[in-house]
């Protein structure tokens, strides 16, 4: 039986894919003119989900930690870009 991280990884990956698809294909003023930071957030969710899938499957911890660092970097960068665009 898979552990909880595996199923949580599936959920985060599907959530990230759905969020990224909405950002890329939804028209309107929801995300403003600059969609790149929101795509970064979606990719961060996908990477987080993949890392949890890997952890649930017993893949080496070093790969999981690298994916966490990349996901955190993308999320922080996206937050900074969103805040900077609102200040203009």
N, C-alpha and C positions, 0 to 999 in steps of 0.2 A: 504494500500500500504506500502511496506517495504521502509525503508529509505536507503540512499546511503551506509551506513556502512554495511548493509546486503549484498548488491551486491558486494561491495569491498571485503568483507570477502570471498565470493564465489570465486572471482578472485584470491585472495592471497592463498587460500587453494588449488585450482587447480594448481596454479603456483608452490607452494611448493611440491605438490605431483609429478608433472612432473619433477621438478628439482631433487628431491630425487631419483626418478626412473632412471633418466639419470646418476646420480652419481653412483648408485648401479649397474646398468646393462651395462653401456657403457664401452667398452674395449678400451685401448689405453693409451697414455701418457698425456691425457688432464688434469687429476686430480693428476697425480703423483702416487706414491705408497701408500701414506697415504690418504685414502678417508674419514676418520672419521670427520675432520673439515668441509668438504663439506656436509656431512650428517647432522651435527649440523646446518648448515645454512638452509638446507631444512626443518628440523624440526622446526626451528625458524620461517620460513615463514608459515608453516602449523599452528603453534600456534597463530601467528599474525592473520591469516585468521579466525581461530576459535574464537578468541577474538572479532574480528569485527562482525562475525555472531552473537555472543552472545549479543554484544552491540546493533545490529540492531533488535534483538528479545526482547530487554528490560530486559535481565538477569541482576542481581545485578552488580553494578560497581566494587565491591570488587573482583569478579571473573575475570572480564576483566583486572583489574590492576595486579592481580597475573599472569595472562597469559602474559601480557606485560613484567613483570619483568623476567619471565622465558625465554621468547623469546629473550629479550635483553641480558641476561646472556649467552645464547647459541651462539648468534651472536658474542659477544665480545670474548668468549672463542675460537670460531672457527677462528676469525681473528688473535688472538694471536698465535694459533697453526700454521696457514698458514704462518704468518710472521716468526715464529721460524724455520719452516722447510725450508724456503728459505735462511735463514742465514747460514745454515749448509753447 
